[in-house]
Amino acid sequence: MEIRVLGCFGGELPGYPLCSFAIDRELLLDAGAVTSVLPFSAQRRIANILVSHTHLDHIKDLPFLAANLIGEKIRRPVNIISTRPIIEGIQRHLFNDALWPDFTALPSVDSPVIKLISVEPGVDFAVDDFTVRAIPVNHAVPAVGYVVRRGRSAILYAGDTGPTERIWEQASGLEDLKAVIVEVSFPDRLRAAATDSGHMTPRALKRELKKLHRRDIPILLAHMKPQYLKILRTEIRELGLSRLSFLRPGQRYRF
C-alpha cells in the first residue's frame, strides 16, 4: 500500500496545502488538496474518497473535482464515502445547487459525476480492494477516523480529533497496523483553543499515544497550522518520542 501526501496542513498558505492523502492512486483520504495538486490525468483515476468530516479544509476540492470531471468519460461516479451525518452535511451544505451545483444529479440522475455513500461506524466495508472501517472521534462536528487495510497492511488515519477513546481502543488490537496518521494542530500555549475546537497540542498528543498499545509503529503528524509549524517542531522534539515525524507534501510511504 502506497500513501502519497497531497497536503498535510490544517491551514492554507502558499506552499502549505490542506489535508489530503492518496492511497494507491485511486483512493483518497479527505480532499483538502486534490485539484490544486494533482494533474488532470491523475484526477480522472480517483474512484473513492473517504471524508473524515465536513469542515472546509477537508472537503475544499470536492466541488472542483466534480466540475473538472463533468463531460469526461469516467468509468463510474466518484464515490464520496463517510458516515450518515457527514454525508448528509455534504449534500445539504455543499452540493445543494446554491453553494455549488448538485453533481450527484449531473449530468444526469442516472449517470452522475459523484455518488454520496453512507456507511456505518465501526463496521468493516469494502472499497474495491481495500477494507475500511470508520471510527468516530472527538471533534467540533461529527467526525471519524479510518482504518484502511489492503493485503497484510493497515494504516490508521485519525482525522481531526481532540482527546478521544474508541479509535485507540480499536487500533490497539490491529496486528497488521503499520502506521498512524494523527493531527497536532496548535502549540501548547494555545491548549484552550485546541480543546474548544477539538484539536491536539503536542502535550495532548503525548497523552493520547499512551492509549495506543503499540510502541513499534511510526506516528506521522498532520494538520499543523503552518503559522505555528516552527514551534510545533520544537515542542514535538522536546517530547522525546523518536517515532514521531512530520508529514510533508509530496512524500510517499509504502506499507
PyRosetta script that sets phi, psi and omega in degrees:
from pyrosetta import init, pose_from_sequence

init()
pose = pose_from_sequence("MEIRVLGCFGGELPGYPLCSFAIDRELLLDAGAVTSVLPFSAQRRIANILVSHTHLDHIKDLPFLAANLIGEKIRRPVNIISTRPIIEGIQRHLFNDALWPDFTALPSVDSPVIKLISVEPGVDFAVDDFTVRAIPVNHAVPAVGYVVRRGRSAILYAGDTGPTERIWEQASGLEDLKAVIVEVSFPDRLRAAATDSGHMTPRALKRELKKLHRRDIPILLAHMKPQYLKILRTEIRELGLSRLSFLRPGQRYRF")
pose.set_psi(1, 124.6)
pose.set_omega(1, 178.9)
pose.set_phi(2, -107.4)
pose.set_psi(2, 131.3)
pose.set_omega(2, 175.0)
pose.set_phi(3, -111.8)
pose.set_psi(3, 126.5)
pose.set_omega(3, 174.9)
pose.set_phi(4, -111.5)
pose.set_psi(4, 128.4)
pose.set_omega(4, 179.6)
pose.set_phi(5, -83.4)
pose.set_psi(5, 107.4)
pose.set_omega(5, 174.9)
pose.set_phi(6, -80.4)
pose.set_psi(6, -41.6)
pose.set_omega(6, 175.9)
pose.set_phi(7, -157.3)
pose.set_psi(7, 155.6)
pose.set_omega(7, -174.0)
pose.set_phi(8, -148.3)
pose.set_psi(8, 19.5)
pose.set_omega(8, -174.7)
pose.set_phi(9, -111.8)
pose.set_psi(9, 156.5)
pose.set_omega(9, -179.3)
pose.set_phi(10, -99.3)
pose.set_psi(10, 13.4)
pose.set_omega(10, 173.9)
pose.set_phi(11, -157.2)
pose.set_psi(11, 156.3)
pose.set_omega(11, -173.8)
pose.set_phi(12, -114.2)
pose.set_psi(12, 121.0)
pose.set_omega(12, 170.0)
pose.set_phi(13, -133.3)
pose.set_psi(13, 163.7)
pose.set_omega(13, 177.9)
pose.set_phi(14, -54.4)
pose.set_psi(14, 124.8)
pose.set_omega(14, -179.0)
pose.set_phi(15, 86.6)
pose.set_psi(15, 1.8)
pose.set_omega(15, -179.2)
pose.set_phi(16, -126.5)
pose.set_psi(16, 77.7)
pose.set_omega(16, -176.4)
pose.set_phi(17, -72.4)
pose.set_psi(17, 152.8)
pose.set_omega(17, -177.7)
pose.set_phi(18, -72.9)
pose.set_psi(18, 171.4)
pose.set_omega(18, -170.0)
pose.set_phi(19, -67.5)
pose.set_psi(19, 126.0)
pose.set_omega(19, 170.4)
pose.set_phi(20, -167.7)
pose.set_psi(20, 136.7)
pose.set_omega(20, -175.7)
pose.set_phi(21, -134.6)
pose.set_psi(21, 129.2)
pose.set_omega(21, 178.8)
pose.set_phi(22, -98.8)
pose.set_psi(22, 128.7)
pose.set_omega(22, 177.6)
pose.set_phi(23, -112.0)
pose.set_psi(23, 117.2)
pose.set_omega(23, -179.5)
pose.set_phi(24, 50.4)
pose.set_psi(24, 34.9)
pose.set_omega(24, 169.9)
pose.set_phi(25, 73.9)
pose.set_psi(25, -32.1)
pose.set_omega(25, -171.7)
pose.set_phi(26, -103.2)
pose.set_psi(26, -14.7)
pose.set_omega(26, -179.5)
pose.set_phi(27, -113.9)
pose.set_psi(27, 130.9)
pose.set_omega(27, 177.7)
pose.set_phi(28, -113.3)
pose.set_psi(28, 143.2)
pose.set_omega(28, 165.1)
pose.set_phi(29, -102.3)
pose.set_psi(29, 110.3)
pose.set_omega(29, -178.4)
pose.set_phi(30, 64.5)
pose.set_psi(30, 166.9)
pose.set_omega(30, -169.8)
pose.set_phi(31, -142.7)
pose.set_psi(31, 43.4)
pose.set_omega(31, 176.4)
pose.set_phi(32, -76.2)
pose.set_psi(32, -24.9)
pose.set_omega(32, -177.9)
pose.set_phi(33, -143.2)
pose.set_psi(33, 89.6)
pose.set_omega(33, 180.0)
pose.set_phi(34, -123.7)
pose.set_psi(34, -70.8)
pose.set_omega(34, -179.5)
pose.set_phi(35, -67.4)
pose.set_psi(35, -23.9)
pose.set_omega(35, 178.5)
pose.set_phi(36, -79.1)
pose.set_psi(36, -8.9)
pose.set_omega(36, -175.9)
pose.set_phi(37, -122.3)
pose.set_psi(37, -45.8)
pose.set_omega(37, -171.5)
pose.set_phi(38, -86.7)
pose.set_psi(38, 140.3)
pose.set_omega(38, 171.1)
pose.set_phi(39, -66.9)
pose.set_psi(39, 162.8)
pose.set_omega(39, -175.0)
pose.set_phi(40, -60.1)
pose.set_psi(40, -36.4)
pose.set_omega(40, 179.9)
pose.set_phi(41, -60.3)
pose.set_psi(41, -37.0)
pose.set_omega(41, 178.1)
pose.set_phi(42, -75.2)
pose.set_psi(42, -35.2)
pose.set_omega(42, 177.0)
pose.set_phi(43, -60.9)
pose.set_psi(43, -35.9)
pose.set_omega(43, -178.3)
pose.set_phi(44, -68.6)
pose.set_psi(44, -19.7)
pose.set_omega(44, -179.8)
pose.set_phi(45, -84.5)
pose.set_psi(45, -14.2)
pose.set_omega(45, -175.8)
pose.set_phi(46, -65.6)
pose.set_psi(46, 127.7)
pose.set_omega(46, -178.3)
pose.set_phi(47, -111.6)
pose.set_psi(47, -34.9)
pose.set_omega(47, -174.3)
pose.set_phi(48, -142.9)
pose.set_psi(48, 141.1)
pose.set_omega(48, 178.2)
pose.set_phi(49, -129.9)
pose.set_psi(49, 119.6)
pose.set_omega(49, 175.0)
pose.set_phi(50, -90.9)
pose.set_psi(50, 121.5)
pose.set_omega(50, -176.8)
pose.set_phi(51, -106.0)
pose.set_psi(51, 130.0)
pose.set_omega(51, -178.0)
pose.set_phi(52, -82.0)
pose.set_psi(52, -32.9)
pose.set_omega(52, 178.1)
pose.set_phi(53, -172.4)
pose.set_psi(53, 177.9)
pose.set_omega(53, -169.6)
pose.set_phi(54, -91.9)
pose.set_psi(54, 0.0)
pose.set_omega(54, 179.7)
pose.set_phi(55, -61.4)
pose.set_psi(55, 144.0)
pose.set_omega(55, -167.6)
pose.set_phi(56, -59.1)
pose.set_psi(56, -34.0)
pose.set_omega(56, -177.5)
pose.set_phi(57, -68.8)
pose.set_psi(57, -8.3)
pose.set_omega(57, 178.4)
pose.set_phi(58, -110.5)
pose.set_psi(58, -7.7)
pose.set_omega(58, 179.8)
pose.set_phi(59, -129.5)
pose.set_psi(59, 7.2)
pose.set_omega(59, -170.7)
pose.set_phi(60, -52.8)
pose.set_psi(60, -40.9)
pose.set_omega(60, -173.4)
pose.set_phi(61, -92.0)
pose.set_psi(61, 0.4)
pose.set_omega(61, 175.8)
pose.set_phi(62, -57.7)
pose.set_psi(62, -49.7)
pose.set_omega(62, -178.9)
pose.set_phi(63, -63.9)
pose.set_psi(63, -35.1)
pose.set_omega(63, -179.0)
pose.set_phi(64, -73.3)
pose.set_psi(64, -34.3)
pose.set_omega(64, 174.3)
pose.set_phi(65, -62.9)
pose.set_psi(65, -46.3)
pose.set_omega(65, 178.8)
pose.set_phi(66, -59.5)
pose.set_psi(66, -43.3)
pose.set_omega(66, -179.7)
pose.set_phi(67, -65.5)
pose.set_psi(67, -37.1)
pose.set_omega(67, 178.8)
pose.set_phi(68, -65.5)
pose.set_psi(68, -32.6)
pose.set_omega(68, -174.3)
pose.set_phi(69, -88.4)
pose.set_psi(69, -10.4)
pose.set_omega(69, 179.8)
pose.set_phi(70, -62.1)
pose.set_psi(70, 131.1)
pose.set_omega(70, -178.9)
pose.set_phi(71, 87.5)
pose.set_psi(71, -10.5)
pose.set_omega(71, 177.8)
pose.set_phi(72, -82.4)
pose.set_psi(72, 151.6)
pose.set_omega(72, 177.1)
pose.set_phi(73, -86.2)
pose.set_psi(73, 76.8)
pose.set_omega(73, 177.5)
pose.set_phi(74, -86.2)
pose.set_psi(74, 148.9)
pose.set_omega(74, -173.0)
pose.set_phi(75, -71.1)
pose.set_psi(75, -23.4)
pose.set_omega(75, -179.9)
pose.set_phi(76, -167.1)
pose.set_psi(76, 166.0)
pose.set_omega(76, 175.4)
pose.set_phi(77, -61.3)
pose.set_psi(77, 153.2)
pose.set_omega(77, 170.4)
pose.set_phi(78, -77.8)
pose.set_psi(78, 122.0)
pose.set_omega(78, -179.3)
pose.set_phi(79, -83.4)
pose.set_psi(79, 123.1)
pose.set_omega(79, 172.7)
pose.set_phi(80, -103.3)
pose.set_psi(80, 117.4)
pose.set_omega(80, -165.6)
pose.set_phi(81, -120.8)
pose.set_psi(81, 133.0)
pose.set_omega(81, 171.6)
pose.set_phi(82, -170.3)
pose.set_psi(82, -173.5)
pose.set_omega(82, 177.3)
pose.set_phi(83, -76.4)
pose.set_psi(83, 164.7)
pose.set_omega(83, -170.4)
pose.set_phi(84, -57.5)
pose.set_psi(84, -46.8)
pose.set_omega(84, -179.5)
pose.set_phi(85, -60.1)
pose.set_psi(85, -34.9)
pose.set_omega(85, -179.4)
pose.set_phi(86, -73.2)
pose.set_psi(86, -43.1)
pose.set_omega(86, 177.9)
pose.set_phi(87, -63.5)
pose.set_psi(87, -42.9)
pose.set_omega(87, 178.6)
pose.set_phi(88, -63.3)
pose.set_psi(88, -36.6)
pose.set_omega(88, 177.0)
pose.set_phi(89, -65.3)
pose.set_psi(89, -39.9)
pose.set_omega(89, 177.8)
pose.set_phi(90, -63.7)
pose.set_psi(90, -42.8)
pose.set_omega(90, 179.1)
pose.set_phi(91, -66.3)
pose.set_psi(91, -45.2)
pose.set_omega(91, -173.9)
pose.set_phi(92, -71.5)
pose.set_psi(92, -39.0)
pose.set_omega(92, -169.5)
pose.set_phi(93, -107.0)
pose.set_psi(93, -14.2)
pose.set_omega(93, -177.2)
pose.set_phi(94, -115.8)
pose.set_psi(94, -66.0)
pose.set_omega(94, -179.4)
pose.set_phi(95, -89.4)
pose.set_psi(95, 70.4)
pose.set_omega(95, -171.7)
pose.set_phi(96, -123.9)
pose.set_psi(96, 10.5)
pose.set_omega(96, -178.0)
pose.set_phi(97, 66.1)
pose.set_psi(97, 9.0)
pose.set_omega(97, 174.4)
pose.set_phi(98, -116.7)
pose.set_psi(98, -61.0)
pose.set_omega(98, 175.3)
pose.set_phi(99, -72.5)
pose.set_psi(99, -37.6)
pose.set_omega(99, 179.9)
pose.set_phi(100, -155.6)
pose.set_psi(100, 151.7)
pose.set_omega(100, 177.4)
pose.set_phi(101, -57.3)
pose.set_psi(101, 151.0)
pose.set_omega(101, 179.7)
pose.set_phi(102, -82.9)
pose.set_psi(102, 90.4)
pose.set_omega(102, -177.9)
pose.set_phi(103, -76.6)
pose.set_psi(103, 1.2)
pose.set_omega(103, 169.1)
pose.set_phi(104, -76.8)
pose.set_psi(104, -7.9)
pose.set_omega(104, 178.4)
pose.set_phi(105, -128.7)
pose.set_psi(105, 12.5)
pose.set_omega(105, -179.9)
pose.set_phi(106, -123.9)
pose.set_psi(106, 140.3)
pose.set_omega(106, 1.5)
pose.set_phi(107, -72.4)
pose.set_psi(107, -11.9)
pose.set_omega(107, 175.8)
pose.set_phi(108, -154.6)
pose.set_psi(108, 160.7)
pose.set_omega(108, 177.4)
pose.set_phi(109, -61.8)
pose.set_psi(109, -36.5)
pose.set_omega(109, -178.0)
pose.set_phi(110, -77.8)
pose.set_psi(110, -21.1)
pose.set_omega(110, -177.7)
pose.set_phi(111, -140.7)
pose.set_psi(111, 68.6)
pose.set_omega(111, -176.8)
pose.set_phi(112, -80.0)
pose.set_psi(112, 163.7)
pose.set_omega(112, 176.0)
pose.set_phi(113, -73.2)
pose.set_psi(113, -40.0)
pose.set_omega(113, -178.9)
pose.set_phi(114, -127.2)
pose.set_psi(114, 156.7)
pose.set_omega(114, 176.3)
pose.set_phi(115, -132.2)
pose.set_psi(115, 130.3)
pose.set_omega(115, 179.1)
pose.set_phi(116, -95.2)
pose.set_psi(116, 126.7)
pose.set_omega(116, -174.4)
pose.set_phi(117, -125.8)
pose.set_psi(117, 126.0)
pose.set_omega(117, 177.2)
pose.set_phi(118, -96.0)
pose.set_psi(118, 140.4)
pose.set_omega(118, 176.9)
pose.set_phi(119, -128.2)
pose.set_psi(119, 160.2)
pose.set_omega(119, 179.3)
pose.set_phi(120, -86.6)
pose.set_psi(120, 134.4)
pose.set_omega(120, 176.7)
pose.set_phi(121, -67.0)
pose.set_psi(121, 144.2)
pose.set_omega(121, 176.7)
pose.set_phi(122, 79.6)
pose.set_psi(122, 2.4)
pose.set_omega(122, -177.5)
pose.set_phi(123, -117.5)
pose.set_psi(123, 126.0)
pose.set_omega(123, 177.7)
pose.set_phi(124, -64.8)
pose.set_psi(124, 140.0)
pose.set_omega(124, 175.5)
pose.set_phi(125, -140.6)
pose.set_psi(125, 157.3)
pose.set_omega(125, -177.4)
pose.set_phi(126, -92.7)
pose.set_psi(126, 136.1)
pose.set_omega(126, 170.3)
pose.set_phi(127, -128.1)
pose.set_psi(127, 96.4)
pose.set_omega(127, -171.0)
pose.set_phi(128, 52.1)
pose.set_psi(128, -120.1)
pose.set_omega(128, -177.5)
pose.set_phi(129, -88.9)
pose.set_psi(129, 3.8)
pose.set_omega(129, -178.9)
pose.set_phi(130, -98.0)
pose.set_psi(130, 152.0)
pose.set_omega(130, 166.7)
pose.set_phi(131, -112.1)
pose.set_psi(131, 129.3)
pose.set_omega(131, -171.3)
pose.set_phi(132, -128.9)
pose.set_psi(132, 145.7)
pose.set_omega(132, 173.0)
pose.set_phi(133, -135.0)
pose.set_psi(133, 128.6)
pose.set_omega(133, 175.2)
pose.set_phi(134, -92.3)
pose.set_psi(134, 133.4)
pose.set_omega(134, -177.3)
pose.set_phi(135, -129.2)
pose.set_psi(135, 120.9)
pose.set_omega(135, -179.3)
pose.set_phi(136, -60.1)
pose.set_psi(136, 142.6)
pose.set_omega(136, 176.5)
pose.set_phi(137, -128.4)
pose.set_psi(137, 176.5)
pose.set_omega(137, -172.8)
pose.set_phi(138, -100.2)
pose.set_psi(138, 101.9)
pose.set_omega(138, -178.7)
pose.set_phi(139, -137.6)
pose.set_psi(139, 179.0)
pose.set_omega(139, -177.1)
pose.set_phi(140, -72.5)
pose.set_psi(140, -20.0)
pose.set_omega(140, 176.3)
pose.set_phi(141, -131.8)
pose.set_psi(141, 167.1)
pose.set_omega(141, 175.2)
pose.set_phi(142, -52.3)
pose.set_psi(142, 129.9)
pose.set_omega(142, -174.4)
pose.set_phi(143, -151.1)
pose.set_psi(143, 151.3)
pose.set_omega(143, 177.8)
pose.set_phi(144, -135.4)
pose.set_psi(144, 155.8)
pose.set_omega(144, 163.1)
pose.set_phi(145, -104.2)
pose.set_psi(145, 177.1)
pose.set_omega(145, -177.0)
pose.set_phi(146, -136.5)
pose.set_psi(146, 138.8)
pose.set_omega(146, 161.2)
pose.set_phi(147, -97.5)
pose.set_psi(147, 124.4)
pose.set_omega(147, 180.0)
pose.set_phi(148, -119.9)
pose.set_psi(148, 126.0)
pose.set_omega(148, -175.6)
pose.set_phi(149, -126.8)
pose.set_psi(149, 137.8)
pose.set_omega(149, 170.3)
pose.set_phi(150, -143.3)
pose.set_psi(150, 126.5)
pose.set_omega(150, -176.8)
pose.set_phi(151, 61.9)
pose.set_psi(151, -125.9)
pose.set_omega(151, -177.1)
pose.set_phi(152, -100.5)
pose.set_psi(152, 15.4)
pose.set_omega(152, -177.0)
pose.set_phi(153, -125.3)
pose.set_psi(153, 138.0)
pose.set_omega(153, 174.1)
pose.set_phi(154, -130.4)
pose.set_psi(154, 145.4)
pose.set_omega(154, 172.5)
pose.set_phi(155, -125.9)
pose.set_psi(155, 153.9)
pose.set_omega(155, 177.6)
pose.set_phi(156, -113.6)
pose.set_psi(156, 125.4)
pose.set_omega(156, 174.0)
pose.set_phi(157, -113.4)
pose.set_psi(157, 111.6)
pose.set_omega(157, -174.2)
pose.set_phi(158, -82.7)
pose.set_psi(158, -11.6)
pose.set_omega(158, -178.7)
pose.set_phi(159, 64.6)
pose.set_psi(159, -150.0)
pose.set_omega(159, 177.3)
pose.set_phi(160, -92.3)
pose.set_psi(160, 125.4)
pose.set_omega(160, -178.9)
pose.set_phi(161, -160.1)
pose.set_psi(161, 146.2)
pose.set_omega(161, 163.9)
pose.set_phi(162, -91.9)
pose.set_psi(162, -163.2)
pose.set_omega(162, 176.6)
pose.set_phi(163, -52.3)
pose.set_psi(163, 132.5)
pose.set_omega(163, -173.4)
pose.set_phi(164, -149.1)
pose.set_psi(164, 176.8)
pose.set_omega(164, -173.8)
pose.set_phi(165, -128.8)
pose.set_psi(165, -55.2)
pose.set_omega(165, -166.0)
pose.set_phi(166, -60.5)
pose.set_psi(166, -37.7)
pose.set_omega(166, -175.3)
pose.set_phi(167, -67.5)
pose.set_psi(167, -33.6)
pose.set_omega(167, 178.1)
pose.set_phi(168, -73.8)
pose.set_psi(168, -37.1)
pose.set_omega(168, 177.4)
pose.set_phi(169, -59.9)
pose.set_psi(169, -45.8)
pose.set_omega(169, -178.1)
pose.set_phi(170, -72.8)
pose.set_psi(170, -37.6)
pose.set_omega(170, -179.8)
pose.set_phi(171, -65.2)
pose.set_psi(171, -34.0)
pose.set_omega(171, -177.4)
pose.set_phi(172, -64.1)
pose.set_psi(172, -22.9)
pose.set_omega(172, -179.6)
pose.set_phi(173, -93.7)
pose.set_psi(173, 6.2)
pose.set_omega(173, -176.6)
pose.set_phi(174, -93.7)
pose.set_psi(174, 105.5)
pose.set_omega(174, -179.1)
pose.set_phi(175, -69.2)
pose.set_psi(175, -24.3)
pose.set_omega(175, -178.0)
pose.set_phi(176, -97.3)
pose.set_psi(176, 12.8)
pose.set_omega(176, 179.6)
pose.set_phi(177, -68.1)
pose.set_psi(177, 126.0)
pose.set_omega(177, -176.0)
pose.set_phi(178, -109.1)
pose.set_psi(178, -22.5)
pose.set_omega(178, -177.9)
pose.set_phi(179, -165.4)
pose.set_psi(179, 155.8)
pose.set_omega(179, 175.8)
pose.set_phi(180, -123.9)
pose.set_psi(180, 129.9)
pose.set_omega(180, 170.4)
pose.set_phi(181, -105.6)
pose.set_psi(181, 118.6)
pose.set_omega(181, -175.9)
pose.set_phi(182, -138.5)
pose.set_psi(182, 152.3)
pose.set_omega(182, -175.7)
pose.set_phi(183, -85.0)
pose.set_psi(183, 154.7)
pose.set_omega(183, 162.3)
pose.set_phi(184, -146.5)
pose.set_psi(184, 104.7)
pose.set_omega(184, -166.5)
pose.set_phi(185, -95.3)
pose.set_psi(185, -44.8)
pose.set_omega(185, -170.8)
pose.set_phi(186, -120.5)
pose.set_psi(186, 151.4)
pose.set_omega(186, 171.9)
pose.set_phi(187, -69.7)
pose.set_psi(187, 165.0)
pose.set_omega(187, -174.7)
pose.set_phi(188, -61.0)
pose.set_psi(188, -31.1)
pose.set_omega(188, -179.2)
pose.set_phi(189, -66.7)
pose.set_psi(189, -16.1)
pose.set_omega(189, 178.5)
pose.set_phi(190, -107.2)
pose.set_psi(190, 33.1)
pose.set_omega(190, -177.8)
pose.set_phi(191, -62.0)
pose.set_psi(191, -32.3)
pose.set_omega(191, 178.5)
pose.set_phi(192, -64.7)
pose.set_psi(192, -43.7)
pose.set_omega(192, 177.6)
pose.set_phi(193, -64.4)
pose.set_psi(193, -38.6)
pose.set_omega(193, 178.4)
pose.set_phi(194, -64.8)
pose.set_psi(194, -44.9)
pose.set_omega(194, -179.9)
pose.set_phi(195, -62.8)
pose.set_psi(195, -45.8)
pose.set_omega(195, -177.0)
pose.set_phi(196, -65.3)
pose.set_psi(196, -29.8)
pose.set_omega(196, -176.3)
pose.set_phi(197, -101.9)
pose.set_psi(197, 2.0)
pose.set_omega(197, 178.7)
pose.set_phi(198, 73.6)
pose.set_psi(198, 48.3)
pose.set_omega(198, -179.7)
pose.set_phi(199, -130.9)
pose.set_psi(199, 178.7)
pose.set_omega(199, -176.5)
pose.set_phi(200, -113.2)
pose.set_psi(200, 147.8)
pose.set_omega(200, 162.3)
pose.set_phi(201, -109.7)
pose.set_psi(201, 169.3)
pose.set_omega(201, 178.5)
pose.set_phi(202, -56.0)
pose.set_psi(202, -45.4)
pose.set_omega(202, -179.4)
pose.set_phi(203, -65.3)
pose.set_psi(203, -39.6)
pose.set_omega(203, 176.8)
pose.set_phi(204, -63.1)
pose.set_psi(204, -39.3)
pose.set_omega(204, 179.3)
pose.set_phi(205, -63.8)
pose.set_psi(205, -41.5)
pose.set_omega(205, 178.8)
pose.set_phi(206, -58.9)
pose.set_psi(206, -41.5)
pose.set_omega(206, 177.6)
pose.set_phi(207, -65.4)
pose.set_psi(207, -39.0)
pose.set_omega(207, -179.6)
pose.set_phi(208, -64.5)
pose.set_psi(208, -40.8)
pose.set_omega(208, -175.1)
pose.set_phi(209, -67.7)
pose.set_psi(209, -17.9)
pose.set_omega(209, 173.6)
pose.set_phi(210, -67.1)
pose.set_psi(210, -19.7)
pose.set_omega(210, 179.3)
pose.set_phi(211, -80.7)
pose.set_psi(211, -14.9)
pose.set_omega(211, 178.7)
pose.set_phi(212, -90.9)
pose.set_psi(212, 113.4)
pose.set_omega(212, -174.2)
pose.set_phi(213, -84.8)
pose.set_psi(213, 36.7)
pose.set_omega(213, 174.6)
pose.set_phi(214, -129.9)
pose.set_psi(214, 124.8)
pose.set_omega(214, -178.1)
pose.set_phi(215, -114.4)
pose.set_psi(215, 10.4)
pose.set_omega(215, -171.4)
pose.set_phi(216, -115.5)
pose.set_psi(216, 13.5)
pose.set_omega(216, -175.8)
pose.set_phi(217, -122.8)
pose.set_psi(217, 150.5)
pose.set_omega(217, 179.3)
pose.set_phi(218, -70.6)
pose.set_psi(218, 144.1)
pose.set_omega(218, 175.1)
pose.set_phi(219, -110.9)
pose.set_psi(219, 114.5)
pose.set_omega(219, -174.7)
pose.set_phi(220, -103.8)
pose.set_psi(220, 124.6)
pose.set_omega(220, -169.9)
pose.set_phi(221, -97.2)
pose.set_psi(221, 135.0)
pose.set_omega(221, -177.9)
pose.set_phi(222, -138.2)
pose.set_psi(222, 176.3)
pose.set_omega(222, 174.4)
pose.set_phi(223, 66.8)
pose.set_psi(223, 24.9)
pose.set_omega(223, 176.2)
pose.set_phi(224, -67.7)
pose.set_psi(224, 136.4)
pose.set_omega(224, 170.0)
pose.set_phi(225, -72.3)
pose.set_psi(225, 119.0)
pose.set_omega(225, -170.5)
pose.set_phi(226, -59.8)
pose.set_psi(226, -29.8)
pose.set_omega(226, 179.9)
pose.set_phi(227, -69.5)
pose.set_psi(227, -15.3)
pose.set_omega(227, 178.9)
pose.set_phi(228, -110.9)
pose.set_psi(228, 12.6)
pose.set_omega(228, -171.6)
pose.set_phi(229, -62.4)
pose.set_psi(229, -40.2)
pose.set_omega(229, -178.2)
pose.set_phi(230, -62.0)
pose.set_psi(230, -48.0)
pose.set_omega(230, -179.0)
pose.set_phi(231, -70.8)
pose.set_psi(231, -33.0)
pose.set_omega(231, 175.6)
pose.set_phi(232, -62.4)
pose.set_psi(232, -40.7)
pose.set_omega(232, 177.8)
pose.set_phi(233, -61.6)
pose.set_psi(233, -42.5)
pose.set_omega(233, 179.3)
pose.set_phi(234, -63.9)
pose.set_psi(234, -46.8)
pose.set_omega(234, -176.3)
pose.set_phi(235, -68.9)
pose.set_psi(235, -35.6)
pose.set_omega(235, 175.6)
pose.set_phi(236, -66.6)
pose.set_psi(236, -42.2)
pose.set_omega(236, 178.3)
pose.set_phi(237, -60.8)
pose.set_psi(237, -38.0)
pose.set_omega(237, -179.0)
pose.set_phi(238, -69.6)
pose.set_psi(238, -16.2)
pose.set_omega(238, 176.7)
pose.set_phi(239, -68.6)
pose.set_psi(239, -24.5)
pose.set_omega(239, 178.8)
pose.set_phi(240, 73.2)
pose.set_psi(240, 27.2)
pose.set_omega(240, 179.9)
pose.set_phi(241, -105.9)
pose.set_psi(241, 104.1)
pose.set_omega(241, -170.4)
pose.set_phi(242, -68.7)
pose.set_psi(242, -22.4)
pose.set_omega(242, -175.2)
pose.set_phi(243, -83.3)
pose.set_psi(243, -0.4)
pose.set_omega(243, 178.7)
pose.set_phi(244, -88.1)
pose.set_psi(244, 135.8)
pose.set_omega(244, 174.8)
pose.set_phi(245, -147.2)
pose.set_psi(245, 149.0)
pose.set_omega(245, 179.7)
pose.set_phi(246, -84.4)
pose.set_psi(246, 134.3)
pose.set_omega(246, 173.2)
pose.set_phi(247, -72.5)
pose.set_psi(247, 155.0)
pose.set_omega(247, 175.8)
pose.set_phi(248, -135.8)
pose.set_psi(248, 143.0)
pose.set_omega(248, 177.5)
pose.set_phi(249, -56.1)
pose.set_psi(249, 137.3)
pose.set_omega(249, 179.0)
pose.set_phi(250, 92.9)
pose.set_psi(250, -14.3)
pose.set_omega(250, 178.1)
pose.set_phi(251, -65.3)
pose.set_psi(251, 149.8)
pose.set_omega(251, 174.8)
pose.set_phi(252, -128.2)
pose.set_psi(252, 139.5)
pose.set_omega(252, 178.1)
pose.set_phi(253, -127.6)
pose.set_psi(253, 145.4)
pose.set_omega(253, 174.3)
pose.set_phi(254, -121.3)
pose.set_psi(254, 130.5)
pose.set_omega(254, -179.7)
pose.set_phi(255, -130.6)
pose.dump_pdb("model.pdb")
